Amino acid sequence: MMLAPRLEIDLGKIQHNARTLVERLAKRDISVTGVTKATLGSPEIAHAMLLAGVSGLGDSRIENIEAMRSSNVSARMSLIRSPMLSQAKRVVTSADVSFNTELEVIRRLSLEAGNLDRTHAVVLMVELGDLREGIMPADLMAAVSETLNLPNIVLKGIGTNLACRCGASPDDTNMGELSRLAALVEATFDSSVEIVSGGNSANLEWVFSSENTGRVNNLRLGESILLGREALHRNAIDGLHTDAITLVAEVVESKFKPTQPTGELAQNAFGDCPELVDRVTVAQAILALGVQDVDLGGLQPPKGIEILGGSSDHLVLTSAAGKLPVGAEMTFQLDYSALLRAMTSPFVGKSYQPASNVTNLRRIA
Ligand SMILES: *Cc1c(COP(=O)(O)O)cnc(C)c1O
């Protein structure tokens, strides 16, 4: 018997998505850092990205980078969230590069790198409007100056992150500002800015429509590789698979039930009040899947299935085609939030389909 619930992960499709993006962006002289943070540092997915030609891997958690290292994933690895002071030693031990916004942290990284007799590379993140991480542009030159003077630290480049907190969109203005800052650093300090990392999957619409992508020569891509969508409007990207990863769950109850609850209605398990619906009877099924496994709001059920509600361990839905058999499995598409939660839930199994010709033949047949 297969585990349920489980993620079915098609490594061939992930590799195809990554390769397509790598090739399209190469035409713009932009390299791709494959972001693994939504995968709990899965070595299988990391390998698929590397086979597709990403220039390195990025993750927001040092635990995931450590896990990939111990699974012998061999790549340049970047910690893309500002390191915690308390993890500085682990960061210089396992990550080649870290993205930083606080000099106090970079000083500690310098110290720990010195203790380990190694060099650690730093990318300085700049705030360009989304109000998440980033040094204010006016303070960048001072930060660069101090970073360049720290022993055992090399300044690899600058970067920015948009669209994650407030949805501030990448455009010619903010990306132009990043390019201008890269040029200013070079002119001021007579040192080259090797990496200008323009952002994440929310940058793709801008890259493919802009006349001039300036100095931007790297993007950090997670969602677009894993789910085949850009992250501003969640549009499917031409030629990419949007079903490389799906979630399978099992029916544990199937009965005809009224849609209207009885009794006086108060709060449910999560403090919501269930909506009142028409007084009809429907084929209702319960799947062994809940908030402990996935973000239920990010599930897209198959045609003819409507999700009615859910709680910690139960997903309640109705099937237009009548009663579903107990034990039947159902496959859902996931959004980024659902993917992240399922990948990091200890209750959700993972079934990898290797990238092979056999898989391709089976798909065609
Ligand atoms: C998560 C993250 C990314 C990747 O974002 P996607 O939208 O999944 O491509 C890139 N950069 C930073 C700093 C991140 O935190």
Ligand as a Chemical Component Dictionary entry (heavy atoms), coordinates in Angstrom:
data_LIG
# 
_chem_comp.id                   LIG 
_chem_comp.type                 NON-POLYMER 
_chem_comp.pdbx_formal_charge   0 
_chem_comp.three_letter_code    LIG 
# 
loop_
_chem_comp_atom.comp_id 
_chem_comp_atom.atom_id 
_chem_comp_atom.alt_atom_id 
_chem_comp_atom.type_symbol 
_chem_comp_atom.charge 
_chem_comp_atom.model_Cartn_x 
_chem_comp_atom.model_Cartn_y 
_chem_comp_atom.model_Cartn_z 
_chem_comp_atom.pdbx_ordinal 
LIG C1 C1 C 0 11.631 32.419 -0.936 1  
LIG C2 C2 C 0 12.648 33.336 -1.468 2  
LIG C3 C3 C 0 12.965 33.292 -2.815 3  
LIG C4 C4 C 0 12.264 32.378 -3.801 4  
LIG O1 O1 O 0 10.969 32.838 -4.032 5  
LIG P1 P1 P 0 9.989  32.130 -5.100 6  
LIG O2 O2 O 0 8.848  33.061 -5.205 7  
LIG O3 O3 O 0 9.647  30.808 -4.535 8  
LIG O4 O4 O 0 10.740 32.020 -6.365 9  
LIG C5 C5 C 0 13.952 34.146 -3.269 10 
LIG N1 N1 N 0 14.589 35.001 -2.438 11 
LIG C6 C6 C 0 14.316 35.071 -1.121 12 
LIG C7 C7 C 0 15.063 36.026 -0.274 13 
LIG C8 C8 C 0 13.326 34.235 -0.590 14 
LIG O5 O5 O 0 13.049 34.310 0.702  15 
# 
loop_
_chem_comp_bond.comp_id 
_chem_comp_bond.atom_id_1 
_chem_comp_bond.atom_id_2 
_chem_comp_bond.value_order 
_chem_comp_bond.pdbx_ordinal 
LIG C1 C2 SING 1  
LIG C2 C3 SING 2  
LIG C2 C8 DOUB 3  
LIG C3 C4 SING 4  
LIG C3 C5 DOUB 5  
LIG C4 O1 SING 6  
LIG O1 P1 SING 7  
LIG P1 O2 DOUB 8  
LIG P1 O3 SING 9  
LIG P1 O4 SING 10 
LIG C5 N1 SING 11 
LIG N1 C6 DOUB 12 
LIG C6 C7 SING 13 
LIG C6 C8 SING 14 
LIG C8 O5 SING 15 
# 
